[in-house]
Amino acid sequence: MRSSVRQPQQARPPVQGLEPPPARARPEKLLVSPDEAAELLSIGRTYLYELIRAGEIRSVHVGRLRRVPVAALRDYVDRLEASTNGQS
């Protein structure tokens, strides 16, 4: 009579050439959406648009889409830090 208990299968070695491709590092984004920019700065989207209108943060249009250069966010934060350090 056969036993009803199944024996665990041993792991098979991977077949040559069928290994998953190595994960590629994603390049850093150069432009982000206004929602992403607001999140990166920990501010609201409405306030981000106010900063854009006031010329405090640069933005560009890609077709019909508004995008914010990551460098513009870094520049804005650098200016904030400089003004905060200058007041002390």
N, C-alpha and C positions, 0 to 999 in steps of 0.2 A: 504494500500500500504506500502511496506517495504521501509525503508530509505536506501539510497545508501551509507551513511556515516558509515564507520566501526568504532566500538568502540575499543579503544586500549585494548589489552589484559593485564591482570594483571600478574606480574611476579610470577611464581610458586615457592614455596619453594623447595630447592634441595631435591632430593630423597635420603634417608639414604643409604650410601654406594656408591653413585655415584659421590661424590665430587672428584675433581681432586687431585691427590696425592700432598703432600707438596713438594715444590722445595727443592732439595738437594744442599748443597754447593759443588762446584767442588773442589777437592783437588788441591793444588798448584802443578804446573808442576815441575818436577825435572830436566828434559832435554827439551831443545828447539832446533828447527831447526836452521841452520845458518842464514836463513832469519829472523826468529824471534829474534835471538840473536843480529843481526845487528840493527834491529828496536829498541830493548830494549836499546841499547847503543847509538842510534841516529847516527850510522855510516853506511857506505856503506858495502855491502856484500863482495866486493873485499878487502876492508881494513880489514874486520874481518878475512878473510882467510889469509891475511898477518900476522896478529897478532897470528893466530893459528900456522902458519909455523914458526914464530919467537919464539914460546913457551911462548908468553905472556898470551894466553888464552888456557886452556886445552879443548880438545874435545875427544869424544869417538865414537866408531863405534857400532851401533846396527844392526847387519847383514851388509847390504850394505849401510846403512844410517849413515851419520855423525850427531851427536848430541852434543850440548854444555850444560854441566851442569850449571844450574842457579847459583850454588855456585861458579863456575869458573868466571862467570860474576861479581859476587859480590866481589870476591877476586881481580879481575883486577881493578875494580873501587876503592876499598880500597887502592890498591897500588898507583893508580893515585893520590888519595887524599893525601896520605902520602908523596909522592914525591913533590906535589904542596905545601903542608904545610911546608915541610922541606926547600924549596927554599926561603920562605918569610923572 
